[in-house]
Amino acid sequence: MFKKARDRRRRTRELEKRQALAASQQDGPNLYDPIEDDPEFVQIIAEADRLTDLKLHGANHFGSCHEFWETKQAILKERFGIEWFSPNDMNPLTLFD
């Protein structure tokens, strides 16, 4: 129980840190996780996108972005050990379809 609460606090702190970094570096209405611009992660994120597309068979329907991001997040965490924040995480006041 305490571990889950500690993990949630750690994840929240990391999200806030990345939101602040993104806000200082990015233009446009929506933020994205700044690790996507880090040369160290570019190929890994591209591979996670490819694996996600394969797993979801290119699903493209209302709400599929959430399914895509959730799957991508799990692949990055489980397969590569990377904590990635989706556009939904990075923009809590924005509604995505």
VMD Tcl script that draws the C-alpha trace (Angstrom):
set ca {
  {0.00 0.00 0.00}
  {2.74 2.45 0.95}
  {4.75 1.46 -2.11}
  {1.85 2.35 -4.43}
  {1.42 5.74 -2.77}
  {5.17 6.38 -2.94}
  {5.26 5.34 -6.62}
  {2.28 7.61 -7.38}
  {4.01 10.58 -5.68}
  {7.25 9.86 -7.57}
  {5.37 9.65 -10.88}
  {3.49 12.90 -10.13}
  {6.75 14.73 -9.35}
  {8.34 13.43 -12.55}
  {5.27 14.44 -14.59}
  {5.34 17.97 -13.13}
  {9.06 18.23 -13.91}
  {8.50 17.17 -17.53}
  {5.51 19.48 -17.92}
  {7.65 22.42 -16.76}
  {10.49 21.44 -19.10}
  {8.09 21.00 -22.03}
  {6.44 24.37 -21.35}
  {9.86 26.06 -21.45}
  {10.94 24.36 -24.69}
  {7.84 23.81 -26.82}
  {5.53 26.06 -28.77}
  {1.94 25.23 -29.56}
  {-1.23 24.50 -27.68}
  {-0.35 21.00 -26.44}
  {2.72 19.71 -24.65}
  {4.40 16.38 -25.34}
  {6.90 14.47 -23.23}
  {10.32 16.12 -23.77}
  {12.08 12.74 -23.86}
  {10.67 12.45 -27.39}
  {13.22 15.10 -28.42}
  {16.14 13.44 -26.61}
  {18.46 11.77 -29.16}
  {19.03 8.96 -26.65}
  {15.35 7.96 -26.86}
  {14.30 8.82 -30.44}
  {14.89 5.34 -31.89}
  {13.39 3.59 -28.86}
  {10.24 5.70 -29.04}
  {9.96 5.05 -32.78}
  {10.23 1.31 -32.07}
  {7.56 1.59 -29.36}
  {5.30 3.37 -31.86}
  {5.86 0.56 -34.38}
  {5.18 -2.15 -31.79}
  {2.07 -0.33 -30.60}
  {0.75 -0.07 -34.15}
  {1.35 -3.79 -34.67}
  {-0.36 -4.71 -31.42}
  {-3.40 -2.55 -32.14}
  {-3.51 -3.48 -35.85}
  {-3.54 0.20 -36.82}
  {-6.82 0.85 -34.99}
  {-8.26 4.22 -35.93}
  {-11.59 4.92 -34.29}
  {-13.06 7.40 -31.86}
  {-11.00 7.19 -28.68}
  {-8.24 5.08 -30.23}
  {-5.59 7.66 -29.31}
  {-6.08 6.74 -25.63}
  {-5.70 3.05 -26.41}
  {-2.57 3.83 -28.46}
  {-1.01 5.95 -25.72}
  {-1.82 3.44 -22.99}
  {-0.28 0.60 -25.01}
  {2.76 2.68 -25.95}
  {3.26 3.68 -22.32}
  {3.15 0.02 -21.23}
  {5.60 -1.08 -23.96}
  {8.07 1.67 -23.08}
  {7.85 0.84 -19.36}
  {7.89 -2.96 -19.58}
  {10.20 -3.52 -22.53}
  {12.57 -0.55 -22.28}
  {12.24 0.62 -18.65}
  {11.24 4.12 -19.76}
  {8.64 6.26 -18.03}
  {6.81 8.09 -20.82}
  {3.96 10.54 -20.35}
  {1.21 10.64 -22.95}
  {-0.28 13.84 -24.36}
  {-3.23 13.13 -22.07}
  {-0.87 13.10 -19.05}
  {1.00 16.19 -20.22}
  {-2.18 18.21 -20.90}
  {-4.63 17.39 -18.10}
  {-7.06 20.16 -19.06}
  {-7.30 19.09 -22.71}
  {-9.84 16.58 -23.97}
  {-8.58 14.18 -26.63}
  {-10.87 11.92 -28.64}
}
mol new
graphics top color blue
foreach p $ca { graphics top sphere $p radius 0.5 }
foreach p [lrange $ca 0 end-1] q [lrange $ca 1 end] { graphics top cylinder $p $q radius 0.2 }
display resetview
